[in-house]
Amino acid sequence: MSHKRLLIPGPTESPAELLQQQSKWLIGHRGADYTELYVGIIDKLGKYFETQHNRTVLTSSGTIWMDMTARNLVKKKALAGVCGAFSKRMYQTIGDAGKEVDPLNVEWGKAHKPDDVLEALAQDDYDTVALVHNETSTGVRNPIEEIGRAIKKEYPDIMFVVDAVSSAGGDYLVPEKLNTDLMFTSTQKCFALPPGLSIAFYSDAAVARAKEVPGRGHYTDLMAIHNYYQKKQQNPTTPNVSLMFALSHQLDRMLAEGNQARYQRHNEMAKYTQKWASQKMEMFPEPGYESITVSTIANTLGKNIGDLNKELGKRNYQIANGYGDLKEKTFRIGHMGEWTLPEIKSLLWHIDDIWGE
Ligand SMILES: Cc1ncc(COP(=O)(O)O)c(C=O)c1O
């Protein structure tokens, strides 16, 4: 099979060094070797994210944490920000779990603002607020730190949940600075690993809340996951050990690069892409709220994005069309994980070449 450079917003290119970690001999997940591996991962996550919050790694994709939010944290009623396709999924998931939830809608391409969230919170008795940090469909980066501060100042007991699936490990995120009670991500995005693991950071207050919420499920029971780690430093069910090897190795690499340097590298790729896009078309997000891990570009020249991707495929590149209703109206370049500026320059050169510019 050909090797296409994945400049889509996940899964992104996983270096051979990480893929090879998965070919190690398996170990039992109830033995001392696994405990050492897993405790090491939890410690390294704490260092990279500069956090004292509890950490866990589940064998699942990131979406499970939308179900976990609904089943563990929403006691009576949640407010869910909807600014694109993935945040809409969170809103729907909370409703699907039989919990009350109101959407806080903003036009796609726009960001949530602290005052809008506070205004919505004043309307009803909410116990949970869920927002996406980096809306992968629109390429909007919500000002989550300002929003978290505003919420907790007035409503300290509200559970603040942030979907950081397409930003954690690329953007600079520290749970305590964001005031989150739950922040979650998946391995196939900025961690540049294969899909299959989700990573979550949760506060002690989240554990206390979960204790009070019935119907947490089995696989999705945060208390069970938390208590098992406290007692045994392992996972309650069989984890994907092979991916855990890869995650442990990648965390060493991420720590060696440094979280600020990683942020700068992502920012640099984003700024370059934004400048390139703005010279010919327009960025889709409102100015000042552009993601640093995925650039969503408004296709104001009416180019055929499907054809562009076919041509790029012949050159072993792949970018992403717009998501859902935004297909052909926008297109997306994922500059996350291990990509560097020279690779982005090369991709954009190829696009210009295909378009004859
Ligand atoms: C912002 C955001 N949230 C949630 C998801 C879903 O994550 P997963 O596919 O790991 O379940 C994605 C996937 O692209 C995403 O970008």
PDBQT file of the ligand as one rigid body, heavy atoms in Angstrom, charges set to zero:
ROOT
HETATM    1  C1  LIG A 401     -12.999  17.894  18.298  1.00  0.00    +0.000 C 
HETATM    2  C2  LIG A 401     -13.258  16.438  18.176  1.00  0.00    +0.000 A 
HETATM    3  N1  LIG A 401     -13.989  15.840  19.112  1.00  0.00    +0.000 NA
HETATM    4  C3  LIG A 401     -14.238  14.517  19.073  1.00  0.00    +0.000 A 
HETATM    5  C4  LIG A 401     -13.775  13.745  18.037  1.00  0.00    +0.000 A 
HETATM    6  C5  LIG A 401     -14.043  12.301  18.042  1.00  0.00    +0.000 C 
HETATM    7  O1  LIG A 401     -12.890  11.634  18.427  1.00  0.00    +0.000 OA
HETATM    8  P1  LIG A 401     -12.704  10.093  18.137  1.00  0.00    +0.000 P 
HETATM    9  O2  LIG A 401     -12.804   9.920  16.653  1.00  0.00    +0.000 OA
HETATM   10  O3  LIG A 401     -11.350   9.788  18.711  1.00  0.00    +0.000 OA
HETATM   11  O4  LIG A 401     -13.807   9.387  18.847  1.00  0.00    +0.000 OA
HETATM   12  C6  LIG A 401     -13.004  14.324  17.025  1.00  0.00    +0.000 A 
HETATM   13  C7  LIG A 401     -12.506  13.518  15.903  1.00  0.00    +0.000 C 
HETATM   14  O5  LIG A 401     -12.114  14.014  14.872  1.00  0.00    +0.000 OA
HETATM   15  C8  LIG A 401     -12.740  15.700  17.105  1.00  0.00    +0.000 A 
HETATM   16  O6  LIG A 401     -11.997  16.297  16.168  1.00  0.00    +0.000 OA
ENDROOT
TORSDOF 0
